[in-house]
């Protein structure tokens, strides 16, 4: 049974079912194209025609129906020319402004500017150098106490099994080397994050680390008030600069009138007696 395909309002065909499948595969037409087969009275979509052909393999011959005309486009709306509004002539004379009786402005009396209240100067009692040094070593001992504990625990875990089992000297030395490497890494980690310990403790209400508190010291600004966290963090970061030059930044407190170290000057802070 032949199938005629309507393309661009022109009948093409008839085609066999194999030719229709080839045309669909190549993209010559789609199943939405109008088509006609024997036994149909009107043009139908190609997909419906294919179903019809499969159901009715033998159908009486029929002539092609008339080709449907394309739909007319909607009429183009006509543009209505709009005439511009006539320009209004400006008045010859401007309108008179309403008269208003102006009252004389009151004379401004200059008030004396209030003087800013000056806080009384606070005499701070700077902390001695050696007391600050003892507090520094106490804080270092507190920070490195976990490293010492873990190192001793690791040493016991190496030596105690070696007493009851035969362990070669080389493997024993390898375990000690690994323990020393891990202890060194942990020490550098504590040194790197030591500023966080100092910043938190010095910005709290106690205004001092544990070592400074034991030595009766606290950290303030130049007026004796508590410093904030960010200034305390900057002060403790500046300690690395004080210690980078053979601890000359710390030793500078010996030669300062107020016992100020380099990190005290950079952060504008003071270490005083509590």
Secondary structure, DSSP 8 states (H G I E B T S, - for coil): --EEEEETTEEEEEE-HHHHHHHHHHTS--TTSEEEETT-SS-EEHHHHHHHHHH-SS---------------------------------SS--------------------------------B--HHHHHHHHHHHHHHHHHHHHHHHHHHHHHHHHHHHHS---HHHHHHHHHHHHHHHHHHHHHHHHTHHHHHHHHHHSTT-S-HHHHHTTEEEE-TTS----HHHHHHHHHHHHHHHHTTTHHHHGGGGSTT---HHHHHHT-EEEE-
